[in-house]
Amino acid sequence: MAQRASHYISYDAITTLKLHVKLKKVTSTANFNRIAETFANPVSTGQEVELAQKTEDVGATEQVEISWQEKILSQHEMDKYSIETNCNTILEKSYSKKIQEMRDRNEFCNSRIFTYTNNDSYTRDYLDNEFPVTTSKDVDPSFLENKMKIARPQNRRQQHNANQGAVHVPKNEIIRASNHVQLAAQQTMLIMANIGRVGVAKKPEDDVVLCRISVDSNHVVIAKPEFVSGSTYFIDNSDGDVWEYSVKQVTPQIEREDMLKERQVMDELFSRHASLLHSMIGTVFTEPPDEDSTRVYVFGEISRGLNFEADMLMINYSFDLPLNWCVEENTELRGATQRSKVMDTKRNRKAHFNHPFEVSLFQKSSESTSHPRLFIEVRSVDAWHRVRLEGYGYLTIPSQPGTYSQTIHTWRPEGNDTQTKLRRFFIGGTPELSDVRYVHIPTNHAPNPEQKMLLGKFGFRTQSSGSVEVKLNIVHQRMPSLVDDEHAFKRNALKDKYGRPGVQLALLEAIQHFTKARKRLQSMRTALEPSLARLARTVTTEQAIIKKWSKLALGE
């Protein structure tokens, strides 16, 4: 029967695994034929004695229960490790001590079944030979193959422990060996059997692997052959003897009371974990806006001021919302930066602020096409605590989401007489706007869009000032549109590109007008095609007549 590996997933402790291994000799077909011939035609008593020696252990059975990583010594190991001079490592010395204790208790090892644990060198050699890098037996292992063997999970820990505390081992080599091959750490156990004949010199091929069990850090148990009840497997040795064996899982089942306790503990653990996540994440989340509205998040930073005359600057800023725009309750739409000292450089004068701000805005209707604005007032403070106005400026919040870096150029009012300039220089008083929104056009100047009111600024004298750099990150949040009509595809494409519904409808309206105009032109062209064809035929006929009369006239 062909052996195949099976994969199991178990979250229980692997230390509870227990296997029952049964080994039985059933001899071979060749021996049966030789026995039958000898009994049919006996030659001498010597042959009968030889056959008796060959058949005396037929049907011999050996059974043993093995736990996970349980070490069962073979007769070869008993003979080797009983001599202390053969023990070089700590593991071999522990085996020597175990053998001495067994002899003190008059215990003996199994005649055929034994095991190799994950710590034994035979296990590592077996795994390396089972998965060779090269397929040719004539090629010696290369430098890369040897390094790959070291990098395997079952060998990493052994190599690290053997070299622990050794100064000559470079640290980067250990890191490279442990990190460059991303494999799950494994532990392996081999269940072996010596199927050689009793009283005959031992051969290397007499030690065979009955079962290999590996467990990795992902709770995957790999068994070869598989643990199937009633399955038996056959092996033979070089002398033609056939052996039958079976491997069964006999792990004791958990009691019902223990199972209920374990389930209760796991439920309590999961509930505590859920409560911890609940306390860390919370339950208050921002609800998405309505389908016809858009939430606009503005995350900004007032970076720096450039080329102002004063030596100590500060900036007051505020937002102005147009019609059909609003904010949540208790939202501040104004603020101020800290004071910053101006630094003189070869190129310009800088005052670094790096003042962050954020605000959440709502557009309640898709009919609005105007955008909020950010107004700034740049003021200066000197050593005598005299406050002067250095400039006004504004910035329109972009309609599309994304990252922006913009510069606001400022100006300040200038008096018409010398007295105002002297007052600014000595006292600090300067002309100021009663409403900072008059830097642009105030929202309340024309509350009804149909009213066309002019804002006259004739005679208003100003003077250019410095500039302010502002960085913005715009995020839009809206509900997807579920309307399905002939313009749904265009509308969805516009919503992906432009966040605000007002801009979407304006562009969609322009596209619709363009489509209608194109259809009218096409219909007019279709209607004019017959007339143009008749006109072309008439012109062709007239040209032919004129050409004919011209020839006749020249002939006369």
Rosetta blueprint (number, residue, H / E / L):
1 M L
2 A L
3 Q L
4 R L
5 A L
6 S E
7 H E
8 Y E
9 I E
10 S L
11 Y L
12 D L
13 A L
14 I H
15 T H
16 T H
17 L L
18 K E
19 L E
20 H E
21 V E
22 K E
23 L E
24 K E
25 K E
26 V L
27 T L
28 S L
29 T H
30 A H
31 N H
32 F H
33 N H
34 R H
35 I H
36 A H
37 E H
38 T H
39 F H
40 A H
41 N L
42 P L
43 V L
44 S L
45 T H
46 G H
47 Q H
48 E H
49 V H
50 E H
51 L H
52 A H
53 Q H
54 K H
55 T H
56 E L
57 D L
58 V L
59 G L
60 A L
61 T E
62 E E
63 Q E
64 V E
65 E E
66 I E
67 S E
68 W L
69 Q L
70 E L
71 K L
72 I L
73 L L
74 S L
75 Q H
76 H H
77 E H
78 M H
79 D H
80 K H
81 Y H
82 S L
83 I L
84 E H
85 T H
86 N H
87 C L
88 N L
89 T L
90 I H
91 L H
92 E H
93 K H
94 S H
95 Y H
96 S H
97 K H
98 K H
99 I H
100 Q H
101 E H
102 M H
103 R H
104 D H
105 R L
106 N L
107 E L
108 F L
109 C L
110 N L
111 S L
112 R L
113 I E
114 F E
115 T E
116 Y E
117 T L
118 N L
119 N L
120 D L
121 S H
122 Y H
123 T H
124 R H
125 D H
126 Y H
127 L H
128 D H
129 N H
130 E H
131 F L
132 P L
133 V L
134 T L
135 T L
136 S L
137 K L
138 D L
139 V L
140 D L
141 P L
142 S L
143 F H
144 L H
145 E H
146 N H
147 K H
148 M H
149 K H
150 I H
151 A H
152 R L
153 P H
154 Q H
155 N H
156 R H
157 R H
158 Q H
159 Q H
160 H H
161 N H
162 A H
163 N L
164 Q L
165 G L
166 A L
167 V L
168 H L
169 V L
170 P L
171 K H
172 N H
173 E H
174 I H
175 I H
176 R H
177 A H
178 S H
179 N H
180 H L
181 V L
182 Q L
183 L L
184 A L
185 A L
186 Q E
187 Q E
188 T E
189 M E
190 L E
191 I E
192 M E
193 A E
194 N E
195 I L
196 G L
197 R L
198 V L
199 G L
200 V L
201 A L
202 K L
203 K L
204 P H
205 E H
206 D H
207 D E
208 V E
209 V E
210 L E
211 C E
212 R E
213 I E
214 S E
215 V E
216 D E
217 S L
218 N L
219 H L
220 V E
221 V E
222 I E
223 A E
224 K E
225 P L
226 E L
227 F L
228 V L
229 S L
230 G L
231 S L
232 T L
233 Y E
234 F E
235 I E
236 D E
237 N L
238 S L
239 D L
240 G L
241 D L
242 V E
243 W E
244 E E
245 Y E
246 S E
247 V E
248 K E
249 Q E
250 V L
251 T L
252 P L
253 Q L
254 I L
255 E L
256 R H
257 E H
258 D H
259 M H
260 L H
261 K H
262 E H
263 R H
264 Q H
265 V H
266 M H
267 D H
268 E H
269 L H
270 F H
271 S H
272 R H
273 H H
274 A H
275 S H
276 L H
277 L H
278 H H
279 S H
280 M H
281 I H
282 G L
283 T L
284 V L
285 F L
286 T L
287 E L
288 P L
289 P L
290 D L
291 E L
292 D L
293 S L
294 T E
295 R E
296 V E
297 Y E
298 V E
299 F E
300 G E
301 E E
302 I E
303 S E
304 R E
305 G E
306 L E
307 N L
308 F L
309 E L
310 A L
311 D L
312 M E
313 L E
314 M E
315 I E
316 N E
317 Y E
318 S E
319 F E
320 D E
321 L L
322 P L
323 L L
324 N L
325 W E
326 C E
327 V E
328 E L
329 E L
330 N L
331 T L
332 E L
333 L L
334 R E
335 G E
336 A E
337 T L
338 Q L
339 R L
340 S E
341 K E
342 V L
343 M E
344 D E
345 T L
346 K L
347 R L
348 N L
349 R E
350 K E
351 A E
352 H E
353 F E
354 N E
355 H E
356 P E
357 F E
358 E E
359 V E
360 S E
361 L E
362 F E
363 Q E
364 K L
365 S L
366 S L
367 E L
368 S L
369 T L
370 S L
371 H L
372 P L
373 R E
374 L E
375 F E
376 I E
377 E E
378 V E
379 R E
380 S E
381 V E
382 D L
383 A L
384 W L
385 H L
386 R L
387 V E
388 R E
389 L E
390 E E
391 G E
392 Y E
393 G E
394 Y E
395 L E
396 T E
397 I L
398 P L
399 S L
400 Q L
401 P L
402 G E
403 T E
404 Y E
405 S E
406 Q E
407 T E
408 I E
409 H E
410 T E
411 W E
412 R E
413 P E
414 E L
415 G L
416 N L
417 D L
418 T H
419 Q H
420 T H
421 K H
422 L H
423 R H
424 R H
425 F H
426 F H
427 I L
428 G L
429 G L
430 T L
431 P L
432 E L
433 L L
434 S L
435 D L
436 V H
437 R H
438 Y H
439 V H
440 H L
441 I L
442 P L
443 T H
444 N H
445 H H
446 A L
447 P L
448 N L
449 P L
450 E L
451 Q L
452 K L
453 M L
454 L L
455 L L
456 G L
457 K L
458 F L
459 G L
460 F L
461 R L
462 T E
463 Q E
464 S E
465 S E
466 G E
467 S E
468 V E
469 E E
470 V E
471 K E
472 L E
473 N E
474 I E
475 V E
476 H E
477 Q E
478 R L
479 M L
480 P L
481 S L
482 L L
483 V L
484 D L
485 D L
486 E L
487 H L
488 A H
489 F H
490 K H
491 R H
492 N H
493 A H
494 L H
495 K H
496 D H
497 K H
498 Y L
499 G L
500 R L
501 P H
502 G H
503 V H
504 Q H
505 L H
506 A H
507 L H
508 L H
509 E H
510 A H
511 I H
512 Q H
513 H H
514 F H
515 T H
516 K H
517 A H
518 R H
519 K H
520 R H
521 L H
522 Q H
523 S H
524 M H
525 R H
526 T H
527 A H
528 L H
529 E H
530 P H
531 S H
532 L H
533 A H
534 R H
535 L H
536 A H
537 R H
538 T H
539 V H
540 T H
541 T H
542 E H
543 Q H
544 A H
545 I H
546 I H
547 K H
548 K H
549 W H
550 S H
551 K H
552 L H
553 A H
554 L H
555 G H
556 E L
